Amino acid sequence: MRLVLPALAALLVTGCAGVFRGPDTSTELHFDATYVLARWAGWSPKEALTIAAANAWTDQDADTTSVATERRIVAGIVNPTTLPWVLCRGTVDLVAEGEGPSRAYGRRIAEVTAWAVPSTGLRLHFPAVGLRSPVLPAFYLNPVSGEIEYGSAEALRVLERAFLDLQSHDEDVEGTLALLGIGLHTLQDSIKHSGYSAAQGHIGSRPDPDSACCNVGATMLSMEVTLNSLRYARRLVAGSSAQAPVGWKDMIRYVLADHAPTVEAAEHRWASFAREQFHEDAPGRYGLLERWVAVGGEAVFRRALVKVQETFR
């Protein structure tokens, strides 16, 4: 054990800085953009916050995260063969396949510790028919027709459950909106995690697919299908939905192009954009999330999670 701990720490520090990434990597898409798109679709500030917060919370809740830092560390420690296996297989990937060190060792760390990650988390972030099956996007842009077409049904299961509950006017309105947010998270992840598998994740990938600026085309596709889904959901509830402002894609591209170097700067950038769009003095990302937690948002999320688990059975 005295040998395993220092060696594992050295591996993480030198080759796999992306293994235990912070929870803010995707918050621009999962919270900031989702909140703005929900408001554009016609949802009230409170409803939009419930949807966006549940979307972002899917990365942080212990039962829905796929990062699961503490669980992966424990998984590596309790199995004495973990470190030698990662070093051996990772080195083969590094030499034979030409992988960069971060990805070569990172995907092997993901592979050998995947058993410790909640299965619900893996299915929400890497929707596929099996742990080793590559993720396919929920929607994709047909290169010939230029039209958006349906893709993976697995990536739409939770979202479609939310649509059914909205259509039937489920009594737990907040829980259903949170379910909608979780479903949107999986939809968004299916696009940016396309080609990756739950077993090997995207640990150490450069560029990081969770960065909104990694692939602007994929990000904009995700934005468009998110907006369409939010408008459809709104019509199920209210009979009609609002339209995004003319040129909204260019607005989003502009926000993304002004890429902030820190989490704080990104929060400020999106908060300024939201205030400009909706003419209200709302707090930024963390102020809104604190407001959501203060009014019992986590309990609402847990109620929605019960429906997610029912859907996966």
Number of C-alpha atoms within 10 A of each C-alpha: 10 6 9 18 14 11 15 18 12 12 20 18 12 10 17 23 14 18 24 17 13 12 13 18 16 17 24 22 23 29 27 24 20 27 26 25 25 26 25 22 26 20 22 12 15 12 18 25 28 26 32 30 29 34 29 25 25 24 26 17 16 17 17 22 22 27 25 21 17 13 17 21 17 12 19 21 17 11 13 13 12 18 20 13 15 23 18 13 15 24 18 15 19 17 12 9 11 11 16 17 19 22 24 26 29 27 25 25 31 24 19 20 22 23 13 18 23 17 18 18 22 23 21 30 27 34 32 24 15 14 19 15 16 21 26 25 29 24 21 19 16 11 8 6 8 9 10 14 11 13 16 18 16 21 30 22 20 27 22 18 19 27 24 15 22 23 15 11 13 13 10 14 14 19 26 26 27 31 33 28 33 31 28 31 29 29 29 27 26 29 23 26 23 19 15 20 23 27 22 21 28 22 25 24 20 12 11 17 22 20 17 22 19 14 14 14 13 20 22 17 18 24 20 16 18 21 23 16 22 28 23 16 25 21 17 18 15 12 9 14 18 15 15 17 11 8 8 14 14 11 13 18 15 11 16 18 12 12 13 14 8 9 13 12 12 22 20 16 18 21 20 15 17 21 15 11 13 13 9 9 11 14 17 19 22 11 11 19 20 13 14 18 14 10 10 10 22 17 12 22 26 17 17 24 21 12 17 21 12 11 12 13 5
